[in-house]
Amino acid sequence: MIIKILLTIVFFAVMIGVGVYSRKQASSVDGFVLGGRAVGPWLTAFAYGTSYFSAVVFVGYAGQFGWRYGLSSAWIGIGNAIIGSLLAWLILGRRTKLMTQHIESRTMPDFFGTRFNDQGLRVVASVIAFVFLIPYTAGVYSGISRLFEMGFDIPYEYCVIIMSILTAIYVIIGGYKATAMNDFIQGIIMLFGITAVILAVLNAQGGLTAAVEKLAQIPSDADPSVNGGFASWFGPDPWGLLGVVILTSLGTMGLPQMVGKFYSITDESAIKRGTVISTIFAFIVAGGCYFLGGFGRLYEPVIGANGKIAFDSIVPAMLVTLPDVLIALVVLLVLSASMSTLASLVLTSSSTMTLDLIYRDKKSLPGEVEEGTIDDIVAEKIERRKVVVMRVLIMFFIAISLLIALNPPTFIAQLMGISWGALAGAFLAPFMLGLYWRGVTTASVWACFIWGVGLTVINMLLGNPINPISCGAIAMVGGFPVVWLVSLFTKKMNKNTIDSIFQCYK
């Protein structure tokens, strides 16, 4: 226990110390939200990866999907690396950086409002982002606290409160630069941690071959007379597995906290290096998490108060028998994964509300003449005021998420499915197509917002007749035909405006 406490104290001290070190760069809006658009490839790649993979993946997803699909759940991690990291960087990285810098966009709602010349889109997108980032944040709190409870025997409620306070401190002090620097430190811990934990768990089962043989002897849930499904290539439910791969991989390209990483990277050469770093990181961390979860059925399941398997307790049950030093490493691993994601989420939500709702400045499109200017002293005061409001909203957002986390309505995986389904269902198609296709219309963006949020909310109100994860995957993929079809039959944007926006790629 002394080792665990000391390591955790050192960890928290470093996180807060980085926040204090970065505070000078967080005095302006660009500095607080984007790190001055001058964050290098290593910091950006690790910030992307650590924001992607949190306790939701390590505890919630690895446990639930490892139980359902066995070793084939490792495909989810591979999909995350190839689609969610490699393709995301290749498809979005350069174009996002160039266009957002050209139209002076700081957030994803700001991009929609300026790119499609409709400030109503900006307002609605900011509300969607704020509302649906909350359940995701609550899921992260829930996941991290399960592991913390296991490692320190501290009640769940205290764990959640401690995590929220410490995350708020270093984000409020240091902004995005502090978050990116801490993400790099936390990412290194995650790489070493997941490798050590996998080796320890396999060793406890007699090695990889013995563990796979034990898994192959477990009968299928659907047909108890059939063995081997959980040790097969595509598992007992390949189509269900595909839905999870789509949700957790494709969804990253439509999430504000993920896409925002491309806004802040230094230049195009940094994007190329960041692509390689981010992909390798995802293969190790995501692939490792799901591979580990695939062996969950070799351990006695934890039964909840409702008489059903507590999926969020599967991974903690696998790790509770490890040596104290390894449990301490696991706690740091999950702390690292989760605090980096939490920092990204709260920073995204607060900046969106501040810049796109409270201080929604009138913006000129590229090529237009501004109607007037304000002097430097007034501008500086407004910038400082915006940063103060963002810091206050960070506390507000954390407080709401904390209330949900203290009484979570469903499993972690379902919380994330609702959040990702609504956000990526609404944002993914118009954002990606808006970077490439001049023919996307403003009406088609509205249609996709209604599609993504409407499908998710209606499904939720009806008691989830479609599994939230499958529903999220449908929302994301379905957004592309929605944008394409509506764009074919609605009014096109002004040609001169579009030409001026796409000038950045020449």
N, C-alpha and C positions, 0 to 999 in steps of 0.2 A: 504493500500500500504506500509506503514511503517513496519507493521508486516512481510509482504512478503519479503521486501528488507532485513530486519534484519536477518530473518531466512536463506535467501539465502546467505548472506555474511558470516554468521557463518558456514554454510555448506561448502562453498568454502574454508574458512580458515582452517577448520578441514582437508579437503582433501589434501590441500597443506602441512599442518603441518605434516600429516602422511608421505607424500613423503619425506620431509626433515628428519624426524625421521628415515626413512628406507634407507637413502642414503648410509650408510656405507656398507650395505649388497649388494649393487648394483654395487660394484667395479669390480667384476669378471663376466664372462659370465654365469656361473651356478647360481650365486647370482642374476644377473639382469633378467635372463630368467626363472629360476626355483625356486628362493628363496632358493637355496642351497639344493633342494630336501628334505626340512625339514619343510614343512608347515603342520600344524595340521588338524584334521578332520573338526572342525568348520569353520576355515578359508577357507579350500578347498571346503567344501560343499556350503558355501555361495558364494564363487567365482564362482563355477559352476552354481549355480542358478541365480545369478545376471548377469552373462555373457549370460545366456540362455534367460532371459526375459528382454527386453528393451522397449524403446518407440515404437519399431516396433510392439511388442505384445500389449502394452497398448493402443496405439493410432491407428496404422494401422490395425493390425489383429483383435483386439477386435471390432473396428468400422465396418470394412468391413464384417467380418464373422458373427458378431452379427446381422448385418442388413440382411444378406443372410439367415441365419439359425435360427435366434431367440434364444430361450433358449437352444436349442440343441447344440449351439456352445460351451457350457460348457464341452461337450465331448472332445473338443480339449484340454482343460486344464487338464482333467483327463488323456487323452492319453499322454500329456507331462509329467505328474507326473509318470505314470506307465511305459511307454516305454522310454521316453526321460531321465528320472532320475533314477527310480528304476532299470529297466533292463540294462540301460547303465552302472550303477555302478556295478551291479552283473556280467555282461558279460565282461566288459572291465577293470574295476578297478584294480583288482589284477594282471591280466596277463599283462596289459599295464605297470604297475609300475615295475614288475619284469623283463620283457623282455627289456624295454627301458633302465633300469639301467644296465642290463647285457651287452647289446651291445653299451652302452654309447651314446644313442640317445637323443638329446635335442629337436628335432622338429619332426613333422610328416614326412616331406620330408626326413629328416635324417634317420628316421625309414625305409622308403621304400628303400633308397639307401643301407643301411647296411643289413637289413633283407633279401633282395632279391639280394644282391651282384651286384648292378648295379648303378653306380653313375649318369648315365643318368636319371634314375627314380627320383633321388634326385633333379636334376636340373629342370626337367619338373614339378615335384610336387610343387617345390617352386614358379615357375612362375604361375602355376594354382592358388595356394593359394593367391599369392599377387594380381593377376588380379581380382579374383572373391570375394575377401574380400572387395574390394573397393565399389561395389554397395550396399553391406550390410551396410557398414559404412555410406554411403550417406543416406540410408534409416533411420538409427538411428538418424543422425543429423536432418533430415527432421521431424521425429516424435517428437523429443524433442523440436524443435523450435516451432512447432504448439502449444504445451501446454504453452511454455514460452511466446509466443505472446499473448495467451489468458489471462494469469495470470498477465502480466506486461504491456501489450499494447505496447510492443517494436517491431519494424519491424522485420520480419522473418530473414532478412539478418544479422542483428546485433546479433540476438540470435545464429545463426549458428556459427558465427565467435567467439563469446565469449566462447561457449561450446568447440570449437576446441582448443583454446588457453589454457584454464584451464585444459582440459584433458591432453594436451601435457606436461604441467608443472609438474604435479605430477607423470606421468609415466616416463618422462625423468629423473627426480631426483631420484625416489625410486625404479623403476623397478617392478618386479613381487611381491615382498613382500609388497610394498606400495599398489599395486593394490589389493592384497588379503585382507589386513587390511581394506582398504577403502570399499571393497566389503562387508565385514562383517557389517560395520557401515551402508552402504547403504541398505543392505539386511534387517536390523532391521527396517529402515524407510519404506521400501516397505511393510513389513508384517503389520505394524500398519496402513500405508497409505491406502492400498487397502481395509482393513476391514472397516475403517472409511468412505471411499468414498461410498462403497456399501450400508452401513447403511443409509447414508445421501440421496443417490439417491432413495432408496426404500421408505424412510420416505416421501420424496417429492411427491411420487406417491401414498401415502396413505397406504403403507405397502406392504409386499410381495404378499399376496393374491390378493389385489386390482390391483397391477401391472401386475400379471400374467393374471388376468381376462381381463384387458384392451388389453394385447398382444394377447389374444385368439380371440378377436373381429376383428383383422386386417386381411383383405382378402389376399390370396396368390397372388404373382406376376404372376404365371403361369395361375391361374384360379381364377379370382376375385370373383367368386360365392362361393368359398370355404374359410371358416374361420378356425382359430385354428392351422394352420400349424406352426406358429412361437412360439406357446406355447406347442408344442408336444414333445415327447421324442427324436425323431430322425429328426425333422424338415421337411421342404419341399423338401430337396434334400439330402437323406442319402448317396448316392454314392459320391457326391461332398464333403460332410462332411468327409467321410472316406479318401479321397485324401489329405485333409488338415491335418487330424490327422497323416497320414503317413509322410507327408513332414515335419511337425513341430516337430514330436516325434522321428521318426527313424533317421532323418537327423543329430541330435546332435552327434550320434556315429561316424559320418564321418567328423566332422568339426575340423580343427586343433586347434582352440582356445578353444574348449570344451575338446577334448581328452587330450590336454596338461596339464589339471588340474591333471590328474592321474600321470603324470611324477613327479610332485613335492611333492606329499603327503608323509608323514613320513614313514609309515609302513603298514602292512596288517591289524592290529587291528584298525588303524585309518580309513582304507577303509570301514570296517564294520560299524563304527559309522557314517562316512560320508554318507554312503548309506541311512541310516534312516533320517538323518538331511536334506539331499538334497531332498528326496522324499516328506517329510512333507512341506518343503518350496515351492516346485513346486505345490502341491495340493492347498495351500493357495493363492499363487501369480498368477499362471497361471489359476487355476480354477476360482479365483475371477475376473480376468481381463475379461475372456470370458463370465462369468455369467453376469457381469456388461454390457458388450457390447450387450448381448442378449436383453436388454431393449431399444436399440437405436431407434427402430421404434416408441416409445412413445413420441419422440421429433421431432420437425420440422426439416427435412433434409436440409443441406446446399447445394445449387446448385452451381456448379462451372461455370467458364466462357464458358465451352463447352456445357452447358445445362444439364450435367449429375450430379448425386449425388457425392459430394466430400466426399468419404469414410473417408479420413484422418481428416475430420472436425466433424465427428459424435460424437466421445467421447468428444472433447472440447465443443461441443454444449450442451452435457448432463451436463457438469460440470460448465458451465459459470454462472449458477444461484445459485450455492452453496455459503454459507457464506465465507467471505474473509479468515478467518482462515483455512477453509477446502481447499480453492483454493491454499493457501500457502502450505498446506500439499500435495496437488496434484502435485504442481510444484516440491516440494522436492522429492516426490515419483518418478516422471518421470526423474528428474535429476539423482536420485540414480540409477534407472534402466538403464538409458542410458549411463551415464559416466562410469559405471562399464563395460558395454559391449564395449564401445568405447576403454577403456583402454586395455581390453583383445584383441581386434581386432588389434589395432596398435602395441601392443607388439608382437603379433604372426606374423604379416606381416613383421615387421622390423627384428626380430630374424631369420625368415625364409630366407629373402634375404641376411642377413649378413652371417649366418652360412652355408647356402646351395648354395649360388652363389658366393659371393665375397670372403669369406674365407673358401672355401670348402677343408678342410684338408683331406688328404688320411687317411682312417681308416682301421684298421685291424679287421677282424672278430674274434669272440671269438675262442681261440685256435691257432690263427696265431701268428707268431713272428714279431714284428715291426722291420723295416729295420734300424731305427736309432732314436735317441732322440736329443732333443735340451736342452740347459741348462736352469735352472730355471729363470734366469734374462731375457733371450730372450722370454721365454714362458710367463712371466708376462707382458712384454711389448706388446706382441701380444694380450693377453687377454684384456688389457686396450684399445688397438686400436679397437678391435672388439666391445667393449661396446660403444666407441665413435661413431663408424659407425652406430650402432643400434640406437643411440639417434638421429643422423642426419636423418636416414631413417624414424624414427617416424614422424619427422616434414614433410618430403617429402610425406609420405603416407597420413597424415592428410590434407595436402594442396590439393592433388588430390581429396580426398573424399569431401573436402569442395567445390571445383569447381562444382562437380556433384550435391551436396546438394543445392547449390545456384540456380541451374536450373535443378531440378529433372525431368527425362524423363517420369516417370509413377508413379502410386500409390506406397506407401511404401510396401504394400504386394507383388506387382509384383517385386520390386527391391530385396526383400528378397527371393522370389521364384527363381529368376535367380541365385542368389548367392548360396543358399543352394542346388539347383538342380545340378549345375555344380560341386561344391565342394564335396558334399556327394555322388553324382552319380559317381564321379571318385575315391573317397578315401574310402568310407564306406566298400564295399565288400572286397577289398584286404587287408585293415587294419584289420578288424575283423577276416577274415578267416586266415590271416597271423599269428594271435596270437594263433590259435587253430589247424590249419591243416598244416601238414608238406608238403603236396602235392601241395601247391600253387606254380605255376611257375612264373618266371620273365615275360615271354611273356603274361601271363594272366593279370598281373598288367598293362602292357602297353595297352592291349586290353580294360581294364576297364577305364583307363584314357581317351582313345579315345571315348569310349561309353558315359561316363558321360558328358564330355565337348562338344563332337560333337553333341549329341542330344540337349543339351541346346542352343548352339550357332546356329545350323541350325534352330531350332524352332524360335529363336529370329530374325534371318535374314529373315525368311519367314513371319514375322509379327505376330508371336505367334498364329498359327492355333490351337495349343494345349495350353490351359491356362497355363502360366508359373508355377503355383502351381501344377497342375496335371502333367505337364511335369517333374517337379522336383521329384515328387513321383515315376513316371515311371522310371526315371534315377536311383534312389536309389535302388528300388526293382530289376530292371533289371540287376544291376551290379553283383548280386550273381550268376545267371545262366551263365553270361558272364565269370566270373572268373572260375567257376566250369568246364564249357565245354572246354574252352581254355586250362586249366590245364590238362585235360585228354589227350589232343593230342599234347602237346608241351614238350620240353626237361625239365626233372626234374633237380632240383638243386643237387649239390654234397651232398651225404648222410652224410659225416663227418661234413660238414659245418652246415647242418640242425641239426644234433645231438648236436653240440656245442652250437647252438643258443637256442635250447629247453632244454638245461641242466639247465637253470634257474628255471624251474618249479619242479625240483626234490628236 
